[in-house]
Amino acid sequence: MCTTLRVKASDGTVLIGRTMEYALPVNWEWRAVPRGVRQASTAPNGEGLAWVGSHGYVGIGNGQTTSFGQTVPAQSGVPDGVNEAGLYAGLLYLPGFAEYESPEDVPNDRLLAPLDVASYILATCASVPEAVSAVESIVVWPAPIPVIGVPPLHLILHDRGGAAAVVEWVGGARHVHDNPIGVATNSPPFDWHLTNLRNYVNQTAMDVPALSLDGEAISPLGQGTGMLGLPGDFTPPSRFVRAVAFAASARTPATAADGICTVMHLLSSFDITKGVIRDAVPEGLTAEEAAGLGDYTAFSSVSELNDSPAYTVRTYDDASQRRVTLGEIDLSAGPSRTLPLVTAGPIAVTF
């Protein structure tokens, strides 16, 4: 699961909203990775592609997590983040379709594990064209991780100039799609979603007027008739259509601050409450042990892409917004830094 969408403010800021859905509890952490930090991916027989970052970046990553007796080690990078140049990179699931490139006969220094793709791009690129060129020069291979196995991912890219792209590995080959509408969800692949939009060209934010039939006025029952028939379920195709409709219809925010508010409200339309989506009980687990399984919105983020990039997050357990302005923290040198994604209780009001 996961939904991304784009809104552009009148002051030129490009704002990227993203929901992060997961079926397992994850120890999410803030990550700040300065310039000059060396990071390395894995290859089938040792270290894979290594890089030294020319751009600092901030995002959310997963710390060490133990679930059902199995431990997923902490990941050094992030599946969602923004860098100092105003480039956004995010990893979303593409189950049933993602199939990576073969590592056979490829030198280790060109091999990149799927979970490291966003971190590599954020550390080394300043724009979507640079990111696409970087991805085309390396090989993303099916590197497994504990519990999950090989994560089926695709890469979502946006930059401060408004360029956007989706990079997918399908059928063992890399495919790069321009993304003029700025929306992405999950399976099927991105080009299928664009075709599917043609089924919804009648959707509009404008209410439908009353209809007259032989002198009888047939009036709408309420507001929202222009979006009648808009799919409201949580499947990826329905979320894609809904995200396009809502992002395109939202009034243009004046500033970045207004844009954060706009995007967070849009993302609320995709919030998944625990229990609304449920998985079958896996073999070996009791019904009680599996009660917490099922996708839910662990966190939502908004990336501000402008002269002063920033990253705002709210979590499932705390709707308060926490914002990091990259220019106000030291990203000049290592080491990488992490902070727990802690929650806070409601703010008390007294009279």
C-alpha atoms as a printed R data frame, in Angstrom:
    type eleno elety resid chain resno       x       y       z
1   ATOM     1    CA   MET     A     1   0.000   0.000   0.000
2   ATOM     2    CA   CYS     A     2   0.953   3.717  -0.060
3   ATOM     3    CA   THR     A     3  -0.294   6.787  -1.935
4   ATOM     4    CA   THR     A     4   1.676   9.769  -3.243
5   ATOM     5    CA   LEU     A     5   0.370  12.995  -4.732
6   ATOM     6    CA   ARG     A     6   1.648  16.434  -5.715
7   ATOM     7    CA   VAL     A     7   0.368  19.963  -5.091
8   ATOM     8    CA   LYS     A     8   2.004  23.174  -6.339
9   ATOM     9    CA   ALA     A     9   1.734  26.370  -4.300
10  ATOM    10    CA   SER     A    10   1.503  29.864  -5.806
11  ATOM    11    CA   ASP     A    11   4.912  30.757  -4.347
12  ATOM    12    CA   GLY     A    12   6.504  28.036  -6.498
13  ATOM    13    CA   THR     A    13   6.846  25.368  -3.815
14  ATOM    14    CA   VAL     A    14   6.236  21.815  -4.979
15  ATOM    15    CA   LEU     A    15   4.680  19.728  -2.195
16  ATOM    16    CA   ILE     A    16   4.724  15.938  -2.226
17  ATOM    17    CA   GLY     A    17   2.396  14.040   0.068
18  ATOM    18    CA   ARG     A    18   2.835  10.391   0.905
19  ATOM    19    CA   THR     A    19   1.119   7.834   3.116
20  ATOM    20    CA   MET     A    20   3.125   4.863   4.388
21  ATOM    21    CA   GLU     A    21   1.064   1.736   4.931
22  ATOM    22    CA   TYR     A    22   2.429  -1.413   6.502
23  ATOM    23    CA   ALA     A    23   0.912  -4.667   7.716
24  ATOM    24    CA   LEU     A    24   3.484  -5.224  10.474
25  ATOM    25    CA   PRO     A    25   4.502  -2.974  13.358
26  ATOM    26    CA   VAL     A    26   7.748  -1.214  12.424
27  ATOM    27    CA   ASN     A    27  10.147   0.776  14.574
28  ATOM    28    CA   TRP     A    28  10.131   3.910  12.396
29  ATOM    29    CA   GLU     A    29  12.891   6.486  12.971
30  ATOM    30    CA   TRP     A    30  13.853   9.945  11.793
31  ATOM    31    CA   ARG     A    31  17.024   9.853   9.714
32  ATOM    32    CA   ALA     A    32  19.396  12.730   8.919
33  ATOM    33    CA   VAL     A    33  22.235  11.740   6.570
34  ATOM    34    CA   PRO     A    34  24.793  14.530   5.997
35  ATOM    35    CA   ARG     A    35  26.957  15.152   2.971
36  ATOM    36    CA   GLY     A    36  30.150  13.093   2.818
37  ATOM    37    CA   VAL     A    37  28.706  10.023   4.523
38  ATOM    38    CA   ARG     A    38  29.752   6.767   2.879
39  ATOM    39    CA   GLN     A    39  26.963   4.266   2.359
40  ATOM    40    CA   ALA     A    40  27.040   0.894   0.680
41  ATOM    41    CA   SER     A    41  24.500  -1.588  -0.592
42  ATOM    42    CA   THR     A    42  24.793  -5.360  -0.838
43  ATOM    43    CA   ALA     A    43  25.637  -7.808  -3.589
44  ATOM    44    CA   PRO     A    44  25.031 -11.557  -3.634
45  ATOM    45    CA   ASN     A    45  28.606 -12.195  -2.501
46  ATOM    46    CA   GLY     A    46  29.536  -9.124  -0.457
47  ATOM    47    CA   GLU     A    47  29.400  -5.342  -0.637
48  ATOM    48    CA   GLY     A    48  27.605  -3.850  -3.615
49  ATOM    49    CA   LEU     A    49  27.486  -0.285  -4.913
50  ATOM    50    CA   ALA     A    50  29.055   2.246  -2.502
51  ATOM    51    CA   TRP     A    51  28.689   6.002  -2.612
52  ATOM    52    CA   VAL     A    52  29.680   9.160  -0.744
53  ATOM    53    CA   GLY     A    53  26.836  11.634  -0.579
54  ATOM    54    CA   SER     A    54  27.101  15.056  -2.194
55  ATOM    55    CA   HIS     A    55  23.685  16.060  -0.790
56  ATOM    56    CA   GLY     A    56  22.437  15.741   2.774
57  ATOM    57    CA   TYR     A    57  18.950  14.360   3.216
58  ATOM    58    CA   VAL     A    58  16.251  13.727   5.810
59  ATOM    59    CA   GLY     A    59  13.589  11.053   5.878
60  ATOM    60    CA   ILE     A    60  11.958   8.232   7.778
61  ATOM    61    CA   GLY     A    61  13.609   4.804   7.983
62  ATOM    62    CA   ASN     A    62  12.997   1.583   9.841
63  ATOM    63    CA   GLY     A    63  15.045   0.711  12.891
64  ATOM    64    CA   GLN     A    64  15.559  -2.815  14.147
65  ATOM    65    CA   THR     A    65  12.173  -4.446  14.489
66  ATOM    66    CA   THR     A    66  11.195  -7.781  16.003
67  ATOM    67    CA   SER     A    67   7.912  -9.273  14.850
68  ATOM    68    CA   PHE     A    68   6.540 -12.760  15.617
69  ATOM    69    CA   GLY     A    69   9.911 -13.897  16.876
70  ATOM    70    CA   GLN     A    70  11.841 -12.750  13.820
71  ATOM    71    CA   THR     A    71  14.078  -9.692  13.686
72  ATOM    72    CA   VAL     A    72  14.350  -7.306  10.747
73  ATOM    73    CA   PRO     A    73  17.662  -5.448  11.097
74  ATOM    74    CA   ALA     A    74  17.737  -1.661  10.930
75  ATOM    75    CA   GLN     A    75  18.146  -0.219   7.449
76  ATOM    76    CA   SER     A    76  20.772   2.505   7.041
77  ATOM    77    CA   GLY     A    77  18.782   4.543   4.529
78  ATOM    78    CA   VAL     A    78  15.215   5.677   4.034
79  ATOM    79    CA   PRO     A    79  12.248   4.584   1.900
80  ATOM    80    CA   ASP     A    80  10.941   8.164   1.933
81  ATOM    81    CA   GLY     A    81  12.785  11.477   2.131
82  ATOM    82    CA   VAL     A    82  13.926  14.794   0.678
83  ATOM    83    CA   ASN     A    83  17.412  16.216   0.108
84  ATOM    84    CA   GLU     A    84  19.024  19.653   0.258
85  ATOM    85    CA   ALA     A    85  18.607  20.179  -3.484
86  ATOM    86    CA   GLY     A    86  14.835  19.819  -3.256
87  ATOM    87    CA   LEU     A    87  14.640  16.282  -4.650
88  ATOM    88    CA   TYR     A    88  12.088  13.818  -3.277
89  ATOM    89    CA   ALA     A    89  12.507  10.040  -3.518
90  ATOM    90    CA   GLY     A    90  10.107   7.434  -2.184
91  ATOM    91    CA   LEU     A    91   9.716   3.665  -2.424
92  ATOM    92    CA   LEU     A    92   6.227   2.200  -2.808
93  ATOM    93    CA   TYR     A    93   5.152  -1.432  -3.088
94  ATOM    94    CA   LEU     A    94   4.435  -2.994  -6.489
95  ATOM    95    CA   PRO     A    95   3.447  -6.560  -5.489
96  ATOM    96    CA   GLY     A    96   2.797  -9.136  -8.163
97  ATOM    97    CA   PHE     A    97   4.626  -7.123 -10.806
98  ATOM    98    CA   ALA     A    98   8.037  -6.029  -9.493
99  ATOM    99    CA   GLU     A    99  10.773  -8.242 -10.904
100 ATOM   100    CA   TYR     A   100  14.314  -6.907 -10.664
101 ATOM   101    CA   GLU     A   101  17.344  -7.232 -12.925
102 ATOM   102    CA   SER     A   102  19.674 -10.204 -12.815
103 ATOM   103    CA   PRO     A   103  22.984  -9.684 -10.973
104 ATOM   104    CA   GLU     A   104  24.693 -12.379 -13.041
105 ATOM   105    CA   ASP     A   105  27.980 -11.198 -14.565
106 ATOM   106    CA   VAL     A   106  27.439  -7.687 -13.153
107 ATOM   107    CA   PRO     A   107  30.333  -6.197 -11.123
108 ATOM   108    CA   ASN     A   108  29.540  -5.738  -7.434
109 ATOM   109    CA   ASP     A   109  30.119  -1.992  -7.652
110 ATOM   110    CA   ARG     A   110  27.060  -1.657  -9.931
111 ATOM   111    CA   LEU     A   111  24.663  -3.721  -7.791
112 ATOM   112    CA   LEU     A   112  22.070  -2.004  -5.594
113 ATOM   113    CA   ALA     A   113  19.510  -3.647  -3.307
114 ATOM   114    CA   PRO     A   114  15.900  -2.395  -3.754
115 ATOM   115    CA   LEU     A   115  15.643  -0.900  -0.263
116 ATOM   116    CA   ASP     A   116  18.740   1.257  -0.902
117 ATOM   117    CA   VAL     A   117  17.565   2.888  -4.129
118 ATOM   118    CA   ALA     A   118  15.947   5.990  -2.582
119 ATOM   119    CA   SER     A   119  18.900   6.616  -0.263
120 ATOM   120    CA   TYR     A   120  21.368   6.368  -3.158
121 ATOM   121    CA   ILE     A   121  19.341   8.843  -5.210
122 ATOM   122    CA   LEU     A   122  18.868  11.337  -2.373
123 ATOM   123    CA   ALA     A   123  22.582  11.331  -1.536
124 ATOM   124    CA   THR     A   124  23.875  11.709  -5.080
125 ATOM   125    CA   CYS     A   125  21.294  13.534  -7.234
126 ATOM   126    CA   ALA     A   126  19.769  17.009  -7.395
127 ATOM   127    CA   SER     A   127  16.949  16.583  -9.930
128 ATOM   128    CA   VAL     A   128  14.690  13.997 -11.542
129 ATOM   129    CA   PRO     A   129  16.761  13.835 -14.757
130 ATOM   130    CA   GLU     A   130  19.907  13.231 -12.685
131 ATOM   131    CA   ALA     A   131  18.124  10.540 -10.685
132 ATOM   132    CA   VAL     A   132  16.874   8.753 -13.794
133 ATOM   133    CA   SER     A   133  20.386   8.821 -15.278
134 ATOM   134    CA   ALA     A   134  21.823   7.446 -12.029
135 ATOM   135    CA   VAL     A   135  19.337   4.575 -11.921
136 ATOM   136    CA   GLU     A   136  20.072   3.718 -15.546
137 ATOM   137    CA   SER     A   137  23.768   3.303 -14.711
138 ATOM   138    CA   ILE     A   138  23.282   0.662 -12.002
139 ATOM   139    CA   VAL     A   139  21.558  -2.708 -11.623
140 ATOM   140    CA   VAL     A   140  18.851  -3.236  -8.996
141 ATOM   141    CA   TRP     A   141  18.860  -6.920  -8.085
142 ATOM   142    CA   PRO     A   142  16.430  -9.054  -5.995
143 ATOM   143    CA   ALA     A   143  18.131  -8.730  -2.620
144 ATOM   144    CA   PRO     A   144  16.055 -10.354   0.159
145 ATOM   145    CA   ILE     A   145  15.640  -9.137   3.730
146 ATOM   146    CA   PRO     A   146  14.539 -11.153   6.795
147 ATOM   147    CA   VAL     A   147  10.814 -11.828   7.286
148 ATOM   148    CA   ILE     A   148   9.772  -9.913   4.148
149 ATOM   149    CA   GLY     A   149  11.941 -11.615   1.531
150 ATOM   150    CA   VAL     A   150  12.500  -9.584  -1.657
151 ATOM   151    CA   PRO     A   151  10.516  -6.336  -1.282
152 ATOM   152    CA   PRO     A   152   8.540  -5.570  -4.484
153 ATOM   153    CA   LEU     A   153   9.172  -1.847  -4.931
154 ATOM   154    CA   HIS     A   154   9.004   0.969  -7.436
155 ATOM   155    CA   LEU     A   155  10.670   4.389  -7.148
156 ATOM   156    CA   ILE     A   156   8.778   7.699  -7.104
157 ATOM   157    CA   LEU     A   157  10.716  10.880  -7.941
158 ATOM   158    CA   HIS     A   158   9.856  14.598  -7.778
159 ATOM   159    CA   ASP     A   159  12.008  17.735  -7.875
160 ATOM   160    CA   ARG     A   160  11.584  21.414  -7.078
161 ATOM   161    CA   GLY     A   161  11.162  22.244 -10.773
162 ATOM   162    CA   GLY     A   162   8.015  20.130 -10.970
163 ATOM   163    CA   ALA     A   163   9.523  17.190 -12.862
164 ATOM   164    CA   ALA     A   164   8.314  13.748 -11.784
165 ATOM   165    CA   ALA     A   165   9.008  10.169 -12.786
166 ATOM   166    CA   VAL     A   166   8.195   6.614 -11.756
167 ATOM   167    CA   VAL     A   167  10.866   3.925 -12.121
168 ATOM   168    CA   GLU     A   168   9.682   0.319 -12.141
169 ATOM   169    CA   TRP     A   169  11.407  -3.033 -12.526
170 ATOM   170    CA   VAL     A   170   8.968  -5.323 -14.333
171 ATOM   171    CA   GLY     A   171   9.773  -8.532 -16.150
172 ATOM   172    CA   GLY     A   172  13.410  -8.265 -15.143
173 ATOM   173    CA   ALA     A   173  13.835  -4.928 -16.923
174 ATOM   174    CA   ARG     A   174  13.862  -1.297 -15.832
175 ATOM   175    CA   HIS     A   175  11.057   0.997 -17.054
176 ATOM   176    CA   VAL     A   176  11.054   4.776 -16.584
177 ATOM   177    CA   HIS     A   177   7.732   6.640 -16.834
178 ATOM   178    CA   ASP     A   178   7.280  10.397 -16.952
179 ATOM   179    CA   ASN     A   179   4.648  11.354 -14.378
180 ATOM   180    CA   PRO     A   180   2.968  14.625 -15.429
181 ATOM   181    CA   ILE     A   181   0.038  14.187 -13.029
182 ATOM   182    CA   GLY     A   182   2.276  13.652  -9.978
183 ATOM   183    CA   VAL     A   183   0.306  10.744  -8.475
184 ATOM   184    CA   ALA     A   184   1.354   7.153  -7.778
185 ATOM   185    CA   THR     A   185   0.026   4.221  -5.751
186 ATOM   186    CA   ASN     A   186   0.787   0.507  -6.126
187 ATOM   187    CA   SER     A   187  -0.019  -2.337  -8.518
188 ATOM   188    CA   PRO     A   188  -0.536  -2.617 -11.452
189 ATOM   189    CA   PRO     A   189   2.363  -0.750 -13.087
190 ATOM   190    CA   PHE     A   190   2.114   3.010 -13.596
191 ATOM   191    CA   ASP     A   191   1.159   3.023 -17.287
192 ATOM   192    CA   TRP     A   192  -1.904   0.845 -16.523
193 ATOM   193    CA   HIS     A   193  -3.139   3.445 -14.038
194 ATOM   194    CA   LEU     A   194  -2.846   6.209 -16.635
195 ATOM   195    CA   THR     A   195  -4.990   4.179 -19.040
196 ATOM   196    CA   ASN     A   196  -7.527   3.450 -16.300
197 ATOM   197    CA   LEU     A   197  -8.012   7.190 -15.728
198 ATOM   198    CA   ARG     A   198  -9.872   7.297 -19.020
199 ATOM   199    CA   ASN     A   199 -12.769   5.553 -17.264
200 ATOM   200    CA   TYR     A   200 -13.243   8.599 -15.030
201 ATOM   201    CA   VAL     A   201 -13.063  11.609 -17.349
202 ATOM   202    CA   ASN     A   202 -16.568  12.630 -16.211
203 ATOM   203    CA   GLN     A   203 -15.442  13.400 -12.655
204 ATOM   204    CA   THR     A   204 -15.598  17.082 -11.702
205 ATOM   205    CA   ALA     A   205 -15.496  19.210  -8.580
206 ATOM   206    CA   MET     A   206 -18.538  21.159  -9.792
207 ATOM   207    CA   ASP     A   207 -21.925  20.083  -8.485
208 ATOM   208    CA   VAL     A   208 -24.423  18.832 -11.070
209 ATOM   209    CA   PRO     A   209 -27.480  21.080 -11.547
210 ATOM   210    CA   ALA     A   210 -31.039  19.846 -11.130
211 ATOM   211    CA   LEU     A   211 -32.518  17.878 -14.018
212 ATOM   212    CA   SER     A   212 -35.901  18.747 -15.515
213 ATOM   213    CA   LEU     A   213 -38.018  15.831 -16.772
214 ATOM   214    CA   ASP     A   214 -41.394  16.813 -18.279
215 ATOM   215    CA   GLY     A   215 -41.546  19.796 -15.985
216 ATOM   216    CA   GLU     A   216 -40.540  17.828 -12.896
217 ATOM   217    CA   ALA     A   217 -37.308  19.058 -11.244
218 ATOM   218    CA   ILE     A   218 -35.054  16.193 -10.150
219 ATOM   219    CA   SER     A   219 -32.762  17.867  -7.633
220 ATOM   220    CA   PRO     A   220 -29.541  16.471  -6.180
221 ATOM   221    CA   LEU     A   221 -29.827  15.103  -2.644
222 ATOM   222    CA   GLY     A   222 -26.761  17.047  -1.525
223 ATOM   223    CA   GLN     A   223 -23.343  18.379  -2.407
224 ATOM   224    CA   GLY     A   224 -20.644  16.419  -4.215
225 ATOM   225    CA   THR     A   225 -22.631  15.216  -7.234
226 ATOM   226    CA   GLY     A   226 -19.766  16.029  -9.609
227 ATOM   227    CA   MET     A   227 -17.710  13.228  -8.056
228 ATOM   228    CA   LEU     A   228 -20.571  10.721  -8.053
229 ATOM   229    CA   GLY     A   229 -19.131   7.323  -8.883
230 ATOM   230    CA   LEU     A   230 -15.616   8.134  -7.709
231 ATOM   231    CA   PRO     A   231 -14.180   4.860  -6.300
232 ATOM   232    CA   GLY     A   232 -13.867   5.026  -2.543
233 ATOM   233    CA   ASP     A   233 -12.204   1.747  -1.603
234 ATOM   234    CA   PHE     A   234  -8.543   1.266  -0.647
235 ATOM   235    CA   THR     A   235  -7.355  -0.761  -3.648
236 ATOM   236    CA   PRO     A   236  -4.435   0.832  -5.543
237 ATOM   237    CA   PRO     A   237  -6.466   1.598  -8.721
238 ATOM   238    CA   SER     A   238  -9.200   3.308  -6.696
239 ATOM   239    CA   ARG     A   239  -6.726   5.294  -4.615
240 ATOM   240    CA   PHE     A   240  -4.920   6.388  -7.777
241 ATOM   241    CA   VAL     A   241  -8.120   7.749  -9.344
242 ATOM   242    CA   ARG     A   242  -9.163   9.404  -6.105
243 ATOM   243    CA   ALA     A   243  -5.740  11.012  -5.600
244 ATOM   244    CA   VAL     A   244  -5.778  12.442  -9.127
245 ATOM   245    CA   ALA     A   245  -9.286  13.815  -8.677
246 ATOM   246    CA   PHE     A   246  -8.625  15.385  -5.281
247 ATOM   247    CA   ALA     A   247  -5.167  16.805  -6.022
248 ATOM   248    CA   ALA     A   248  -6.380  18.320  -9.296
249 ATOM   249    CA   SER     A   249  -9.479  19.829  -7.664
250 ATOM   250    CA   ALA     A   250  -7.906  21.265  -4.511
251 ATOM   251    CA   ARG     A   251  -7.604  25.050  -4.489
252 ATOM   252    CA   THR     A   252  -4.039  26.209  -5.088
253 ATOM   253    CA   PRO     A   253  -2.367  27.079  -1.764
254 ATOM   254    CA   ALA     A   254  -0.632  30.447  -1.607
255 ATOM   255    CA   THR     A   255   2.465  29.413   0.323
256 ATOM   256    CA   ALA     A   256   4.410  26.359   1.421
257 ATOM   257    CA   ALA     A   257   2.791  26.559   4.861
258 ATOM   258    CA   ASP     A   258  -0.662  26.634   3.296
259 ATOM   259    CA   GLY     A   259   0.414  23.764   1.080
260 ATOM   260    CA   ILE     A   260   1.318  21.534   4.017
261 ATOM   261    CA   CYS     A   261  -2.185  22.038   5.365
262 ATOM   262    CA   THR     A   262  -3.727  21.310   1.962
263 ATOM   263    CA   VAL     A   263  -1.693  18.158   1.387
264 ATOM   264    CA   MET     A   264  -2.269  16.777   4.876
265 ATOM   265    CA   HIS     A   265  -6.015  17.199   4.359
266 ATOM   266    CA   LEU     A   266  -5.769  15.417   1.009
267 ATOM   267    CA   LEU     A   267  -3.801  12.575   2.591
268 ATOM   268    CA   SER     A   268  -6.511  12.179   5.222
269 ATOM   269    CA   SER     A   269  -8.718  10.814   2.446
270 ATOM   270    CA   PHE     A   270  -6.343   7.841   2.238
271 ATOM   271    CA   ASP     A   271  -5.864   7.151   5.953
272 ATOM   272    CA   ILE     A   272  -6.384   3.479   6.740
273 ATOM   273    CA   THR     A   273  -7.481   2.706  10.279
274 ATOM   274    CA   LYS     A   274  -6.253  -0.475  11.942
275 ATOM   275    CA   GLY     A   275  -8.743  -3.250  11.306
276 ATOM   276    CA   VAL     A   276 -10.314  -1.796   8.160
277 ATOM   277    CA   ILE     A   277  -8.007  -3.965   6.031
278 ATOM   278    CA   ARG     A   278  -7.258  -7.434   7.384
279 ATOM   279    CA   ASP     A   279  -5.032 -10.309   6.334
280 ATOM   280    CA   ALA     A   280  -5.843 -13.976   6.618
281 ATOM   281    CA   VAL     A   281  -4.222 -15.688   9.599
282 ATOM   282    CA   PRO     A   282  -0.797 -16.921   8.430
283 ATOM   283    CA   GLU     A   283   0.097 -20.535   9.029
284 ATOM   284    CA   GLY     A   284   1.615 -21.048  12.473
285 ATOM   285    CA   LEU     A   285  -0.087 -18.061  14.119
286 ATOM   286    CA   THR     A   286  -3.159 -18.030  16.299
287 ATOM   287    CA   ALA     A   287  -6.050 -15.689  15.555
288 ATOM   288    CA   GLU     A   288  -5.059 -13.643  18.595
289 ATOM   289    CA   GLU     A   289  -1.439 -13.324  17.390
290 ATOM   290    CA   ALA     A   290  -2.602 -12.254  13.931
291 ATOM   291    CA   ALA     A   291  -5.180  -9.774  15.197
292 ATOM   292    CA   GLY     A   292  -2.855  -6.854  14.544
293 ATOM   293    CA   LEU     A   293  -2.048  -7.832  10.978
294 ATOM   294    CA   GLY     A   294  -3.456  -5.825   8.097
295 ATOM   295    CA   ASP     A   295  -2.339  -2.639   6.371
296 ATOM   296    CA   TYR     A   296  -2.768   0.656   8.178
297 ATOM   297    CA   THR     A   297  -1.331   4.140   7.717
298 ATOM   298    CA   ALA     A   298   1.782   4.169   9.903
299 ATOM   299    CA   PHE     A   299   2.712   7.730   8.972
300 ATOM   300    CA   SER     A   300   2.068  10.465   6.421
301 ATOM   301    CA   SER     A   301   4.710  12.872   5.138
302 ATOM   302    CA   VAL     A   302   4.814  16.135   3.211
303 ATOM   303    CA   SER     A   303   8.013  17.184   1.442
304 ATOM   304    CA   GLU     A   304   8.493  20.863   0.556
305 ATOM   305    CA   LEU     A   305  10.611  21.213  -2.582
306 ATOM   306    CA   ASN     A   306  11.896  24.782  -2.911
307 ATOM   307    CA   ASP     A   307  14.876  26.956  -1.897
308 ATOM   308    CA   SER     A   308  14.464  25.714   1.670
309 ATOM   309    CA   PRO     A   309  13.410  22.054   1.537
310 ATOM   310    CA   ALA     A   310  11.575  20.679   4.554
311 ATOM   311    CA   TYR     A   311   9.960  17.438   5.653
312 ATOM   312    CA   THR     A   312   6.817  17.147   7.794
313 ATOM   313    CA   VAL     A   313   5.479  13.945   9.365
314 ATOM   314    CA   ARG     A   314   2.467  12.831  11.369
315 ATOM   315    CA   THR     A   315   1.991   9.318  12.713
316 ATOM   316    CA   TYR     A   316  -0.900   6.940  13.259
317 ATOM   317    CA   ASP     A   317  -0.798   7.505  17.018
318 ATOM   318    CA   ASP     A   318  -0.241  11.256  16.902
319 ATOM   319    CA   ALA     A   319  -1.775  13.679  14.382
320 ATOM   320    CA   SER     A   320   0.576  16.480  15.506
321 ATOM   321    CA   GLN     A   321   2.834  17.583  12.676
322 ATOM   322    CA   ARG     A   322   6.600  17.431  13.177
323 ATOM   323    CA   ARG     A   323   8.661  19.408  10.660
324 ATOM   324    CA   VAL     A   324  12.371  19.460   9.846
325 ATOM   325    CA   THR     A   325  13.793  22.292   7.726
326 ATOM   326    CA   LEU     A   326  16.950  20.924   6.154
327 ATOM   327    CA   GLY     A   327  18.691  24.302   6.082
328 ATOM   328    CA   GLU     A   328  18.314  24.637   9.849
329 ATOM   329    CA   ILE     A   329  20.183  21.458  10.776
330 ATOM   330    CA   ASP     A   330  23.841  20.605  10.209
331 ATOM   331    CA   LEU     A   331  24.151  18.396   7.144
332 ATOM   332    CA   SER     A   332  27.726  19.422   6.371
333 ATOM   333    CA   ALA     A   333  29.420  16.276   7.670
334 ATOM   334    CA   GLY     A   334  28.740  12.861   9.196
335 ATOM   335    CA   PRO     A   335  27.904  10.738  10.943
336 ATOM   336    CA   SER     A   336  24.294   9.901  10.146
337 ATOM   337    CA   ARG     A   337  21.857  10.633  12.943
338 ATOM   338    CA   THR     A   338  18.623   8.973  14.041
339 ATOM   339    CA   LEU     A   339  15.821   9.973  16.359
340 ATOM   340    CA   PRO     A   340  12.854   7.892  17.495
341 ATOM   341    CA   LEU     A   341   9.560   8.819  15.902
342 ATOM   342    CA   VAL     A   342   7.943   9.423  19.279
343 ATOM   343    CA   THR     A   343   4.303  10.289  19.785
344 ATOM   344    CA   ALA     A   344   2.744  12.721  22.206
345 ATOM   345    CA   GLY     A   345  -0.609  12.845  23.928
346 ATOM   346    CA   PRO     A   346  -3.372  15.363  23.193
347 ATOM   347    CA   ILE     A   347  -2.690  18.974  24.124
348 ATOM   348    CA   ALA     A   348  -4.763  19.782  27.181
349 ATOM   349    CA   VAL     A   349  -7.101  22.777  27.020
350 ATOM   350    CA   THR     A   350  -8.467  24.391  30.154
351 ATOM   351    CA   PHE     A   351 -11.025  27.123  30.750
